[in-house]
């Protein structure tokens, strides 16, 4: 991924992001996937965890990612419903999504299942200022709860971290101070990744509206 700050403003994305993942044991593919979908006025990011692990989990996760990449400009509730319909004949997934809207300096997020999401505030680098995504039980493709997205204001330097359940929740204790999103994702996975499941960390640093 190119450094967004080095791009002309007309090409610059409002985020910098990095993802780090690993499959369980010697498995050839992981059931934990991500999606980053730039739109004309916003950008969608998502972390997807196919139930279990192995081939069937990866298939379910790929199906969800495909829906998001094709329909990324739709509202989050509609996207989740579309994924739910497409996944009915798969093992199903749990997933969390966030939609950044630079024009209004807001982020809307929504999660079904246990993909943890934390928004760290730049002005609270000690780790004292953060918002956690409210997760609702369910499995996309099997049964989903009433969907209630939440909208937050964001500022340049705020960092969103999504982590699947192969990552211990202790990662949420401290702001990822490394300015490089990829290095931050690698560091979180190295420190908090479990050896008993597929694992993935998606780190998204909000850069603000390009000037």
MDTraj code that builds the backbone (N, CA, C; nanometers):
import mdtraj as md
import numpy as np

residues = "UNK UNK UNK UNK UNK UNK UNK UNK UNK UNK UNK UNK UNK UNK UNK UNK UNK UNK UNK UNK UNK UNK UNK UNK UNK UNK UNK UNK UNK UNK UNK UNK UNK UNK UNK UNK UNK UNK UNK UNK UNK UNK UNK UNK UNK UNK UNK UNK UNK UNK UNK UNK UNK UNK UNK UNK UNK UNK UNK UNK UNK UNK UNK UNK UNK UNK UNK UNK UNK UNK UNK UNK UNK UNK UNK UNK UNK UNK UNK UNK UNK UNK UNK UNK UNK UNK UNK UNK UNK UNK UNK UNK UNK UNK UNK UNK UNK UNK UNK UNK UNK UNK UNK UNK UNK UNK UNK UNK UNK UNK UNK UNK UNK UNK UNK UNK UNK UNK UNK UNK UNK UNK UNK UNK UNK UNK UNK UNK UNK UNK UNK UNK UNK UNK UNK UNK UNK UNK UNK UNK UNK UNK UNK UNK UNK UNK UNK UNK UNK UNK UNK UNK UNK UNK UNK UNK UNK UNK UNK UNK UNK UNK UNK UNK UNK UNK UNK UNK UNK UNK UNK UNK UNK UNK UNK UNK UNK UNK UNK UNK UNK UNK UNK UNK UNK UNK UNK UNK UNK UNK UNK UNK UNK UNK UNK UNK UNK UNK UNK UNK UNK UNK UNK UNK UNK UNK UNK UNK UNK UNK UNK".split()
xyz = np.array([
    [0.0842, -0.1194, 0.0000],
    [0.0000, 0.0000, 0.0000],
    [0.0874, 0.1239, 0.0000],
    [0.0603, 0.2169, -0.0906],
    [0.1373, 0.3404, -0.0947],
    [0.1020, 0.4303, 0.0223],
    [0.1979, 0.5138, 0.0599],
    [0.1750, 0.6096, 0.1679],
    [0.0757, 0.7143, 0.1183],
    [-0.0440, 0.7270, 0.1792],
    [-0.1431, 0.8222, 0.1310],
    [-0.0930, 0.9658, 0.1309],
    [-0.0046, 1.0021, 0.2226],
    [0.0431, 1.1399, 0.2299],
    [0.1295, 1.1773, 0.1102],
    [0.1791, 1.0769, 0.0372],
    [0.2644, 1.1033, -0.0776],
    [0.1846, 1.1181, -0.2066],
    [0.0541, 1.0962, -0.2013],
    [-0.0282, 1.1037, -0.3204],
    [-0.0834, 1.2438, -0.3398],
    [-0.1124, 1.2844, -0.4653],
    [-0.1837, 1.4102, -0.4873],
    [-0.3173, 1.4079, -0.4150],
    [-0.3658, 1.5241, -0.3721],
    [-0.4898, 1.5288, -0.2942],
    [-0.6065, 1.4693, -0.3713],
    [-0.6059, 1.4798, -0.5044],
    [-0.7148, 1.4256, -0.5848],
    [-0.7203, 1.2735, -0.5777],
    [-0.6076, 1.2085, -0.5434],
    [-0.6019, 1.0633, -0.5364],
    [-0.6013, 1.0127, -0.3923],
    [-0.5848, 1.1006, -0.2974],
    [-0.5575, 1.0583, -0.1602],
    [-0.6809, 0.9999, -0.0931],
    [-0.6633, 0.8885, -0.0275],
    [-0.7697, 0.8283, 0.0500],
    [-0.7754, 0.8933, 0.1873],
    [-0.8931, 0.8935, 0.2493],
    [-0.9051, 0.9539, 0.3822],
    [-0.8516, 0.8652, 0.4935],
    [-0.8027, 0.7481, 0.4578],
    [-0.7498, 0.6552, 0.5579],
    [-0.6176, 0.5961, 0.5111],
    [-0.5388, 0.5492, 0.6068],
    [-0.4280, 0.4580, 0.5806],
    [-0.4621, 0.3297, 0.6550],
    [-0.4345, 0.2155, 0.5956],
    [-0.4757, 0.0916, 0.6608],
    [-0.3719, -0.0176, 0.6413],
    [-0.3773, -0.1124, 0.7339],
    [-0.2902, -0.2286, 0.7273],
    [-0.3625, -0.3470, 0.7876],
    [-0.3312, -0.4662, 0.7380],
    [-0.3960, -0.5873, 0.7886],
    [-0.2912, -0.6948, 0.8110],
    [-0.3069, -0.7679, 0.9205],
    [-0.2161, -0.8774, 0.9527],
    [-0.3007, -0.9982, 0.9902],
    [-0.2688, -1.1143, 0.9332],
    [-0.3512, -1.2316, 0.9602],
    [-0.2671, -1.3579, 0.9573],
    [-0.3233, -1.4632, 1.0149],
    [-0.2584, -1.5940, 1.0098],
    [-0.3654, -1.7016, 1.0185],
    [-0.3390, -1.8117, 0.9507],
    [-0.4299, -1.9253, 0.9558],
    [-0.3919, -2.0166, 1.0722],
    [-0.4879, -2.0961, 1.1162],
    [-0.4633, -2.1900, 1.2253],
    [-0.3654, -2.2984, 1.1812],
    [-0.2641, -2.3185, 1.2609],
    [-0.1694, -2.4266, 1.2359],
    [-0.1091, -2.4226, 1.0975],
    [-0.1221, -2.5332, 1.0242],
    [-0.0644, -2.5432, 0.8905],
    [-0.1701, -2.5278, 0.7811],
    [-0.2860, -2.4754, 0.8166],
    [-0.3931, -2.4582, 0.7174],
    [-0.3454, -2.3686, 0.6035],
    [-0.3903, -2.3987, 0.4834],
    [-0.3452, -2.3246, 0.3658],
    [-0.4172, -2.1926, 0.3476],
    [-0.5338, -2.1757, 0.4101],
    [-0.6067, -2.0500, 0.3992],
    [-0.6798, -2.0209, 0.5291],
    [-0.6994, -1.8912, 0.5496],
    [-0.7648, -1.8454, 0.6722],
    [-0.9105, -1.8137, 0.6452],
    [-0.9943, -1.8359, 0.7452],
    [-1.1339, -1.7971, 0.7368],
    [-1.1580, -1.6541, 0.7806],
    [-1.0513, -1.5825, 0.8155],
    [-1.0620, -1.4427, 0.8573],
    [-1.0138, -1.3542, 0.7429],
    [-1.1020, -1.2703, 0.6908],
    [-1.0696, -1.1839, 0.5781],
    [-1.1089, -1.0396, 0.6084],
    [-1.0587, -0.9480, 0.5260],
    [-1.0937, -0.8066, 0.5393],
    [-1.1431, -0.7554, 0.4050],
    [-1.2073, -0.6406, 0.4082],
    [-1.2465, -0.5705, 0.2863],
    [-1.2265, -0.4219, 0.3084],
    [-1.1678, -0.3553, 0.2104],
    [-1.1547, -0.2101, 0.2096],
    [-1.2086, -0.1639, 0.0744],
    [-1.3177, -0.0869, 0.0775],
    [-1.3904, -0.0540, -0.0455],
    [-1.4058, 0.0974, -0.0570],
    [-1.3216, 0.1647, -0.1371],
    [-1.3353, 0.3085, -0.1558],
    [-1.4584, 0.3401, -0.2407],
    [-1.5325, 0.4438, -0.2005],
    [-1.6458, 0.4919, -0.2785],
    [-1.6245, 0.6359, -0.3199],
    [-1.7210, 0.6922, -0.3903],
    [-1.7077, 0.8291, -0.4381],
    [-1.7029, 0.9299, -0.3231],
    [-1.7805, 0.9045, -0.2171],
    [-1.7892, 0.9990, -0.1063],
    [-1.7513, 0.9381, 0.0276],
    [-1.7219, 0.8092, 0.0325],
    [-1.6934, 0.7450, 0.1603],
    [-1.6048, 0.6241, 0.1367],
    [-1.5699, 0.5574, 0.2445],
    [-1.4898, 0.4354, 0.2319],
    [-1.5356, 0.3347, 0.3367],
    [-1.5583, 0.2130, 0.2908],
    [-1.6052, 0.1043, 0.3759],
    [-1.4883, 0.0147, 0.4134],
    [-1.4813, -0.0230, 0.5408],
    [-1.3828, -0.1213, 0.5848],
    [-1.4571, -0.2273, 0.6651],
    [-1.4086, -0.3514, 0.6571],
    [-1.4779, -0.4601, 0.7258],
    [-1.3804, -0.5700, 0.7643],
    [-1.4130, -0.6382, 0.8728],
    [-1.3408, -0.7582, 0.9161],
    [-1.4418, -0.8714, 0.9246],
    [-1.4082, -0.9834, 0.8622],
    [-1.5018, -1.0942, 0.8447],
    [-1.4380, -1.2221, 0.8992],
    [-1.5138, -1.2967, 0.9776],
    [-1.4648, -1.4206, 1.0368],
    [-1.5608, -1.5330, 1.0011],
    [-1.5196, -1.6207, 0.9070],
    [-1.6002, -1.7370, 0.8746],
    [-1.6023, -1.8325, 0.9917],
    [-1.7186, -1.8893, 1.0220],
    [-1.7298, -1.9762, 1.1394],
    [-1.6360, -2.0957, 1.1282],
    [-1.5698, -2.1250, 1.2387],
    [-1.4736, -2.2343, 1.2416],
    [-1.3453, -2.1945, 1.1713],
    [-1.2884, -2.2879, 1.0976],
    [-1.1663, -2.2578, 1.0227],
    [-1.1575, -2.3527, 0.9043],
    [-1.0594, -2.3312, 0.8197],
    [-1.0419, -2.4181, 0.7044],
    [-1.1197, -2.3723, 0.5824],
    [-1.1343, -2.4641, 0.4889],
    [-1.1889, -2.4320, 0.3573],
    [-1.3292, -2.3727, 0.3629],
    [-1.4193, -2.4340, 0.4407],
    [-1.5575, -2.3862, 0.4456],
    [-1.5678, -2.2489, 0.5102],
    [-1.4872, -2.2240, 0.6117],
    [-1.4850, -2.0912, 0.6742],
    [-1.4348, -1.9866, 0.5750],
    [-1.3301, -2.0218, 0.5001],
    [-1.2753, -1.9282, 0.4017],
    [-1.3760, -1.8989, 0.2913],
    [-1.4499, -2.0003, 0.2490],
    [-1.5515, -1.9813, 0.1459],
    [-1.6589, -1.8831, 0.1922],
    [-1.7068, -1.8997, 0.3148],
    [-1.8086, -1.8094, 0.3676],
    [-1.7548, -1.6666, 0.3760],
    [-1.6318, -1.6515, 0.4229],
    [-1.5733, -1.5183, 0.4351],
    [-1.5547, -1.4536, 0.2980],
    [-1.5119, -1.5307, 0.1993],
    [-1.4946, -1.4759, 0.0642],
    [-1.6282, -1.4315, 0.0051],
    [-1.7323, -1.5069, 0.0338],
    [-1.8654, -1.4699, -0.0160],
    [-1.9088, -1.3356, 0.0416],
    [-1.8904, -1.3176, 0.1714],
    [-1.9264, -1.1901, 0.2339],
    [-1.8423, -1.0760, 0.1776],
    [-1.7121, -1.0972, 0.1626],
    [-1.6240, -0.9924, 0.1102],
    [-1.6647, -0.9530, -0.0306],
    [-1.7069, -1.0500, -0.1110],
    [-1.7499, -1.0212, -0.2475],
    [-1.8727, -0.9313, -0.2494],
    [-1.9674, -0.9577, -0.1602],
    [-2.0865, -0.8727, -0.1507],
    [-2.0469, -0.7301, -0.1158],
    [-1.9597, -0.7145, -0.0183],
    [-1.9202, -0.5817, 0.0258],
    [-1.8480, -0.5054, -0.0855],
    [-1.7645, -0.5747, -0.1601],
    [-1.6890, -0.5075, -0.2668],
    [-1.7793, -0.4640, -0.3821],
    [-1.8869, -0.5377, -0.4040],
    [-1.9801, -0.5020, -0.5112],
    [-2.0793, -0.3948, -0.4687],
    [-2.1097, -0.3901, -0.3392],
    [-2.2193, -0.3050, -0.2902],
    [-2.1734, -0.2057, -0.1840],
    [-2.0464, -0.1723, -0.1839],
    [-1.9899, -0.0935, -0.0753],
    [-2.0469, 0.0451, -0.0566],
    [-2.1227, 0.0951, -0.1539],
    [-2.1801, 0.2288, -0.1411],
    [-2.3168, 0.2283, -0.0734],
    [-2.3654, 0.1107, -0.0342],
    [-2.4965, 0.1019, 0.0286],
    [-2.4860, 0.1212, 0.1803],
    [-2.5959, 0.1575, 0.2476],
    [-2.5951, 0.1701, 0.3940],
    [-2.5558, 0.0389, 0.4606],
    [-2.4992, 0.0494, 0.5801],
    [-2.4479, -0.0697, 0.6478],
    [-2.5567, -0.1728, 0.6762],
    [-2.6740, -0.1286, 0.7162],
    [-2.7800, -0.2250, 0.7456],
    [-2.8183, -0.3038, 0.6208],
    [-2.8241, -0.2353, 0.5077],
    [-2.8575, -0.3020, 0.3824],
    [-2.7474, -0.3982, 0.3406],
    [-2.6218, -0.3574, 0.3613],
    [-2.5098, -0.4456, 0.3307],
    [-2.5132, -0.5721, 0.4153],
    [-2.5421, -0.5550, 0.5428],
    [-2.5468, -0.6722, 0.6306],
    [-2.6592, -0.7662, 0.5878],
    [-2.7731, -0.7106, 0.5503],
    [-2.8838, -0.7935, 0.5039],
    [-2.8484, -0.8664, 0.3753],
    [-2.7785, -0.7981, 0.2840],
    [-2.7368, -0.8629, 0.1589],
    [-2.6416, -0.9797, 0.1875],
    [-2.5476, -0.9564, 0.2768],
    [-2.4562, -1.0639, 0.3148],
    [-2.5330, -1.1813, 0.3745],
    [-2.6285, -1.1499, 0.4590],
    [-2.7092, -1.2531, 0.5242],
    [-2.7784, -1.3415, 0.4203],
    [-2.8365, -1.2802, 0.3181],
    [-2.9057, -1.3568, 0.2144],
    [-2.8076, -1.4429, 0.1345],
    [-2.6933, -1.3860, 0.0997],
    [-2.5967, -1.4575, 0.0168],
    [-2.5298, -1.5734, 0.0913],
    [-2.5283, -1.5650, 0.2229],
    [-2.4554, -1.6634, 0.3028],
    [-2.5434, -1.7767, 0.3564],
    [-2.6690, -1.7797, 0.3197],
    [-2.7614, -1.8778, 0.3772],
    [-2.7191, -2.0219, 0.3503],
    [-2.6496, -2.0461, 0.2425],
    [-2.6099, -2.1826, 0.2092],
    [-2.4620, -2.2078, 0.2406],
    [-2.4057, -2.1239, 0.3242],
    [-2.2670, -2.1422, 0.3684],
    [-2.2662, -2.1651, 0.5189],
    [-2.1474, -2.1785, 0.5730],
    [-2.1312, -2.1955, 0.7168],
    [-2.1706, -2.0688, 0.7923],
    [-2.1638, -1.9525, 0.7249],
    [-2.1959, -1.8248, 0.7879],
    [-2.0721, -1.7556, 0.8424],
    [-2.0886, -1.6296, 0.8767],
    [-1.9777, -1.5490, 0.9282],
    [-2.0266, -1.4613, 1.0422],
    [-1.9306, -1.4099, 1.1164],
    [-1.9539, -1.2938, 1.2009],
    [-1.8704, -1.1815, 1.1400],
    [-1.9182, -1.0590, 1.1478],
    [-1.8437, -0.9512, 1.0833],
    [-1.8773, -0.8159, 1.1442],
    [-1.7794, -0.7275, 1.1348],
    [-1.7959, -0.5884, 1.1775],
    [-1.7533, -0.4990, 1.0621],
    [-1.8268, -0.3871, 1.0457],
    [-1.8023, -0.2954, 0.9351],
    [-1.8031, -0.1524, 0.9857],
    [-1.7324, -0.0653, 0.9127],
    [-1.7336, 0.0770, 0.9436],
    [-1.7322, 0.1543, 0.8131],
    [-1.8082, 0.2615, 0.8091],
    [-1.8158, 0.3476, 0.6917],
    [-1.7669, 0.4868, 0.7313],
    [-1.6539, 0.5275, 0.6721],
    [-1.5989, 0.6607, 0.6972],
    [-1.6554, 0.7588, 0.5941],
    [-1.7038, 0.8735, 0.6427],
    [-1.7582, 0.9776, 0.5558],
    [-1.6826, 1.1077, 0.5830],
    [-1.5781, 1.1349, 0.5040],
    [-1.4914, 1.2505, 0.5309],
    [-1.5644, 1.3851, 0.5254],
    [-1.6648, 1.3984, 0.4404],
    [-1.7331, 1.5281, 0.4288],
    [-1.7987, 1.5695, 0.5592],
    [-1.8445, 1.4727, 0.6370],
    [-1.9096, 1.5034, 0.7645],
    [-1.8213, 1.4669, 0.8836],
    [-1.7007, 1.4171, 0.8559],
    [-1.6070, 1.3741, 0.9609],
    [-1.6758, 1.2774, 1.0577],
    [-1.7411, 1.1764, 0.9998],
    [-1.8110, 1.0771, 1.0809],
    [-1.7722, 0.9361, 1.0387],
    [-1.7951, 0.8446, 1.1290],
    [-1.7781, 0.7022, 1.1028],
    [-1.8999, 0.6301, 1.1588],
    [-1.9637, 0.5490, 1.0753],
    [-2.0757, 0.4668, 1.1190],
    [-2.0287, 0.3226, 1.1232],
    [-2.0598, 0.2524, 1.2322],
    [-2.0138, 0.1131, 1.2411],
    [-2.1238, 0.0214, 1.2903],
    [-2.1051, -0.1075, 1.2615],
    [-2.2069, -0.2076, 1.2891],
    [-2.1386, -0.3436, 1.2957],
    [-2.1789, -0.4250, 1.3925],
    [-2.1199, -0.5583, 1.4042],
    [-2.2223, -0.6637, 1.4415],
    [-2.2081, -0.7822, 1.3841],
    [-2.2871, -0.8988, 1.4228],
    [-2.1880, -1.0084, 1.4588],
    [-2.1973, -1.0581, 1.5811],
    [-2.1044, -1.1599, 1.6272],
    [-1.9945, -1.1009, 1.7128],
    [-1.8760, -1.1610, 1.7067],
    [-1.7721, -1.1250, 1.8033],
    [-1.6433, -1.0732, 1.7394],
    [-1.6536, -1.0017, 1.6272],
    [-1.5364, -0.9327, 1.5732],
    [-1.5272, -0.7977, 1.6453],
    [-1.4310, -0.7888, 1.7346],
    [-1.4214, -0.6720, 1.8219],
    [-1.3774, -0.5485, 1.7443],
    [-1.4340, -0.4337, 1.7804],
    [-1.3968, -0.3072, 1.7185],
    [-1.3736, -0.2007, 1.8238],
    [-1.2621, -0.1285, 1.8106],
    [-1.2288, -0.0199, 1.9033],
    [-1.1820, 0.1008, 1.8225],
    [-1.2362, 0.2176, 1.8537],
    [-1.1901, 0.3423, 1.7931],
    [-1.1101, 0.4180, 1.8980],
    [-0.9799, 0.4293, 1.8740],
    [-0.8914, 0.5012, 1.9650],
    [-0.8839, 0.6464, 1.9218],
    [-0.9013, 0.7374, 2.0165],
    [-0.8976, 0.8802, 1.9871],
    [-0.7549, 0.9323, 1.9931],
    [-0.7154, 1.0094, 1.8927],
    [-0.5776, 1.0578, 1.8836],
    [-0.5395, 1.1440, 2.0026],
    [-0.6341, 1.2220, 2.0542],
    [-0.6009, 1.3103, 2.1655],
    [-0.5952, 1.2353, 2.2981],
    [-0.6231, 1.1067, 2.2940],
    [-0.6148, 1.0268, 2.4155],
    [-0.5127, 0.9164, 2.4003],
    [-0.3906, 0.9517, 2.3645],
    [-0.2893, 0.8511, 2.3324],
    [-0.2525, 0.7634, 2.4512],
    [-0.2903, 0.8034, 2.5709],
    [-0.2628, 0.7192, 2.6868],
    [-0.3544, 0.5972, 2.6895],
    [-0.4518, 0.5953, 2.5998],
    [-0.5452, 0.4832, 2.5953],
    [-0.6725, 0.5102, 2.6738],
    [-0.6870, 0.6295, 2.7306],
    [-0.8037, 0.6587, 2.8133],
    [-0.9244, 0.7005, 2.7307],
    [-0.9032, 0.7404, 2.6058],
    [-1.0159, 0.7829, 2.5224],
    [-1.0346, 0.6848, 2.4085],
    [-1.1404, 0.6076, 2.4170],
    [-1.1700, 0.5127, 2.3115],
    [-1.3182, 0.4780, 2.3162],
    [-1.3680, 0.4359, 2.2029],
    [-1.5063, 0.3903, 2.1905],
    [-1.5041, 0.2461, 2.1436],
    [-1.5912, 0.1637, 2.1997],
    [-1.5987, 0.0234, 2.1617],
    [-1.7270, -0.0037, 2.0859],
    [-1.7158, -0.0836, 1.9815],
    [-1.8323, -0.1217, 1.9032],
    [-1.9220, -0.2131, 1.9860],
    [-2.0503, -0.1813, 1.9883],
    [-2.1464, -0.2664, 2.0572],
    [-2.1797, -0.3831, 1.9653],
    [-2.1434, -0.5018, 2.0076],
    [-2.1636, -0.6213, 1.9272],
    [-2.2935, -0.6905, 1.9663],
    [-2.3661, -0.7367, 1.8677],
    [-2.4913, -0.8075, 1.8921],
    [-2.4769, -0.9512, 1.8455],
    [-2.5287, -1.0441, 1.9260],
    [-2.5143, -1.1851, 1.8946],
    [-2.5844, -1.2236, 1.7656],
    [-2.5290, -1.3212, 1.6972],
    [-2.5895, -1.3695, 1.5742],
    [-2.4846, -1.4245, 1.4804],
    [-2.5301, -1.4824, 1.3717],
    [-2.4433, -1.5329, 1.2661],
    [-2.5017, -1.4875, 1.1333],
    [-2.4233, -1.4150, 1.0570],
    [-2.4687, -1.3674, 0.9271],
    [-2.4795, -1.4878, 0.8335],
    [-2.5991, -1.5104, 0.7821],
    [-2.6264, -1.6281, 0.7017],
    [-2.7135, -1.7287, 0.7739],
    [-2.7273, -1.7113, 0.9050],
    [-2.8119, -1.8018, 0.9839],
    [-2.9189, -1.7242, 1.0586],
    [-2.8774, -1.6371, 1.1483],
    [-2.9726, -1.5554, 1.2234],
    [-2.9043, -1.4274, 1.2650],
    [-2.9650, -1.3134, 1.2320],
    [-2.9075, -1.1848, 1.2704],
    [-3.0061, -1.1077, 1.3577],
    [-2.9552, -1.0260, 1.4477],
    [-3.0404, -0.9496, 1.5391],
    [-3.0907, -0.8226, 1.4700],
    [-3.1782, -0.7457, 1.5356],
    [-3.2108, -0.6128, 1.4829],
    [-3.0819, -0.5326, 1.4658],
    [-3.0705, -0.4642, 1.3541],
    [-2.9456, -0.3957, 1.3204],
    [-2.9550, -0.2485, 1.3570],
    [-2.8638, -0.2042, 1.4422],
    [-2.8657, -0.0658, 1.4899],
    [-2.7251, -0.0057, 1.4762],
    [-2.6933, 0.0516, 1.3616],
    [-2.5622, 0.1144, 1.3454],
    [-2.5478, 0.2339, 1.4392],
    [-2.4249, 0.2654, 1.4740],
    [-2.3944, 0.3829, 1.5568],
    [-2.3025, 0.4745, 1.4779],
    [-2.3240, 0.6045, 1.4921],
    [-2.2430, 0.7036, 1.4209],
    [-2.1616, 0.7843, 1.5198],
    [-2.0329, 0.8016, 1.4897],
    [-1.9419, 0.8775, 1.5741],
    [-1.8711, 0.9833, 1.4909],
    [-1.8354, 1.0948, 1.5542],
    [-1.7478, 1.1916, 1.4893],
    [-1.6040, 1.1416, 1.4994],
    [-1.5267, 1.1668, 1.3948],
    [-1.3864, 1.1258, 1.3934],
    [-1.2989, 1.2459, 1.3589],
    [-1.1735, 1.2377, 1.4027],
    [-1.0757, 1.3436, 1.3761],
    [-0.9478, 1.2797, 1.3244],
    [-0.8697, 1.3570, 1.2513],
    [-0.7441, 1.3065, 1.1969],
    [-0.6585, 1.2481, 1.3091],
    [-0.6070, 1.1301, 1.2864],
    [-0.5254, 1.0617, 1.3862],
    [-0.5997, 0.9568, 1.4654],
    [-0.7333, 0.9580, 1.4607],
    [-0.8091, 0.8517, 1.5262],
    [-0.7790, 0.7185, 1.4569],
    [-0.7777, 0.6106, 1.5341],
    [-0.7406, 0.4795, 1.4806],
    [-0.8488, 0.3772, 1.5143],
    [-0.8992, 0.3120, 1.4110],
    [-0.9950, 0.2032, 1.4275],
    [-0.9204, 0.0709, 1.4189],
    [-0.9488, -0.0181, 1.5130],
    [-0.8918, -0.1534, 1.5084],
    [-1.0060, -0.2533, 1.5142],
    [-1.0115, -0.3411, 1.4146],
    [-1.1000, -0.4565, 1.4158],
    [-1.0139, -0.5795, 1.4398],
    [-1.0600, -0.6698, 1.5262],
    [-0.9847, -0.7921, 1.5545],
    [-1.0812, -0.9086, 1.5681],
    [-1.0507, -1.0188, 1.5017],
    [-1.1332, -1.1390, 1.5124],
    [-1.1053, -1.2088, 1.6453],
    [-1.1808, -1.3145, 1.6740],
    [-1.1682, -1.3768, 1.8055],
    [-1.0431, -1.4629, 1.8195],
    [-0.9602, -1.4669, 1.7158],
    [-0.8289, -1.5276, 1.7305],
    [-0.7270, -1.4328, 1.7893],
    [-0.7748, -1.3139, 1.8302],
    [-0.6892, -1.2113, 1.8912],
    [-0.7415, -1.1840, 2.0316],
    [-0.6544, -1.1891, 2.1313],
    [-0.6965, -1.1627, 2.2687],
    [-0.7387, -1.0171, 2.2841],
    [-0.8406, -0.9947, 2.3654],
    [-0.9006, -0.8617, 2.3762],
    [-0.8102, -0.7592, 2.4434],
    [-0.6982, -0.8020, 2.4995],
    [-0.6071, -0.7068, 2.5625],
    [-0.5535, -0.6012, 2.4682],
    [-0.5653, -0.6228, 2.3377],
    [-0.5161, -0.5228, 2.2418],
    [-0.5853, -0.3883, 2.2589],
    [-0.7051, -0.3899, 2.3154],
    [-0.7849, -0.2673, 2.3244],
    [-0.7421, -0.1752, 2.4379],
    [-0.6379, -0.2113, 2.5107],
    [-0.5983, -0.1326, 2.6276],
    [-0.5208, -0.0062, 2.5922],
    [-0.4619, -0.0002, 2.4731],
    [-0.3727, 0.1123, 2.4450],
    [-0.3790, 0.1549, 2.2991],
    [-0.3739, 0.2848, 2.2791],
    [-0.3708, 0.3470, 2.1462],
    [-0.2513, 0.2953, 2.0664],
    [-0.2724, 0.2504, 1.9395],
    [-0.1600, 0.2051, 1.8565],
    [-0.0790, 0.3247, 1.8062],
    [0.0289, 0.3561, 1.8749],
    [0.1009, 0.4796, 1.8464],
    [0.1866, 0.4739, 1.7204],
    [0.2178, 0.3553, 1.6711],
    [0.2970, 0.3464, 1.5490],
    [0.2198, 0.4123, 1.4344],
    [0.2764, 0.5146, 1.3698],
    [0.2031, 0.5837, 1.2635],
    [0.1807, 0.4990, 1.1394],
    [0.2560, 0.3918, 1.1241],
    [0.2404, 0.3039, 1.0085],
    [0.1342, 0.1991, 1.0419],
    [0.0216, 0.2024, 0.9698],
    [-0.0902, 0.1136, 1.0032],
    [-0.0532, -0.0331, 0.9870],
    [0.0275, -0.0643, 0.8864],
    [0.0664, -0.2035, 0.8670],
    [0.1531, -0.2531, 0.9819],
    [0.2489, -0.1727, 1.0229],
    [0.3338, -0.2126, 1.1343],
    [0.2531, -0.2259, 1.2624],
    [0.1550, -0.1369, 1.2799],
    [0.0697, -0.1454, 1.3987],
    [-0.0104, -0.2757, 1.3990],
    [-0.0650, -0.3143, 1.2827],
    [-0.1407, -0.4383, 1.2734],
    [-0.0505, -0.5587, 1.3012],
    [0.0692, -0.5572, 1.2448],
    [0.1631, -0.6674, 1.2677],
    [0.1976, -0.6807, 1.4155],
    [0.2177, -0.5666, 1.4812],
    [0.2560, -0.5685, 1.6222],
    [0.1437, -0.6219, 1.7099],
    [0.0206, -0.5821, 1.6806],
    [-0.0931, -0.6293, 1.7599],
    [-0.1094, -0.7801, 1.7442],
    [-0.1011, -0.8283, 1.6209],
    [-0.1167, -0.9726, 1.5996],
    [-0.0043, -1.0513, 1.6668],
    [0.1178, -0.9990, 1.6584],
    [0.2313, -1.0692, 1.7189],
    [0.2162, -1.0802, 1.8703],
    [0.1623, -0.9743, 1.9322],
    [0.1515, -0.9734, 2.0779],
    [0.0266, -1.0432, 2.1289],
    [-0.0840, -1.0314, 2.0554],
    [-0.2121, -1.0771, 2.1102],
    [-0.2752, -1.1935, 2.0326],
    [-0.2150, -1.2359, 1.9228],
    [-0.2727, -1.3456, 1.8458],
    [-0.2692, -1.4776, 1.9206],
    [-0.3767, -1.5553, 1.9090],
    [-0.3849, -1.6869, 1.9713],
    [-0.3291, -1.7925, 1.8751],
    [-0.2973, -1.9075, 1.9296],
    [-0.2497, -2.0195, 1.8483],
    [-0.3600, -2.1221, 1.8234],
    [-0.4808, -2.0927, 1.8695],
    [-0.5895, -2.1904, 1.8638],
    [-0.6952, -2.1582, 1.7592],
    [-0.6734, -2.0563, 1.6774],
    [-0.7758, -2.0168, 1.5801],
    [-0.7109, -1.9317, 1.4717],
    [-0.7818, -1.9165, 1.3579],
    [-0.7429, -1.8142, 1.2625],
    [-0.7470, -1.6796, 1.3340],
    [-0.6683, -1.5847, 1.2888],
    [-0.6646, -1.4543, 1.3548],
    [-0.6383, -1.3456, 1.2525],
    [-0.6963, -1.2287, 1.2749],
    [-0.6736, -1.1157, 1.1859],
    [-0.6918, -0.9844, 1.2618],
    [-0.6080, -0.8880, 1.2287],
    [-0.6172, -0.7525, 1.2817],
    [-0.6197, -0.6565, 1.1640],
    [-0.7185, -0.5676, 1.1628],
    [-0.7271, -0.4613, 1.0628],
    [-0.7140, -0.3276, 1.1355],
    [-0.6132, -0.2507, 1.0988],
    [-0.5887, -0.1199, 1.1600],
    [-0.6155, -0.0115, 1.0559],
    [-0.6994, 0.0848, 1.0913],
    [-0.7361, 0.1928, 0.9998],
    [-0.7107, 0.3264, 1.0696],
    [-0.6177, 0.4034, 1.0149],
    [-0.5887, 0.5353, 1.0710],
    [-0.6612, 0.6407, 0.9868],
    [-0.7478, 0.7179, 1.0500],
    [-0.8248, 0.8206, 0.9782],
    [-0.7351, 0.9426, 0.9564],
    [-0.7249, 0.9849, 0.8311],
    [-0.6375, 1.0969, 0.7961],
    [-0.7121, 1.2279, 0.7798],
    [-0.8431, 1.2207, 0.7654],
    [-0.9219, 1.3421, 0.7457],
    [-0.9425, 1.3717, 0.5991],
    [-1.0182, 1.4748, 0.5727],
    [-1.0497, 1.5158, 0.4360],
    [-0.9246, 1.5689, 0.3663],
    [-0.8883, 1.5144, 0.2476],
    [-0.7728, 1.5678, 0.1750],
    [-0.7900, 1.7149, 0.1422],
    [-0.6838, 1.7910, 0.1552],
    [-0.6902, 1.9348, 0.1276],
    [-0.6750, 1.9607, -0.0212],
])
top = md.Topology()
chain = top.add_chain()
for i, resn in enumerate(residues, 1):
    res = top.add_residue(resn, chain, resSeq=i)
    for name in ("N", "CA", "C"):
        top.add_atom(name, md.element.get_by_symbol(name[0]), res)
traj = md.Trajectory(xyz[None], top)
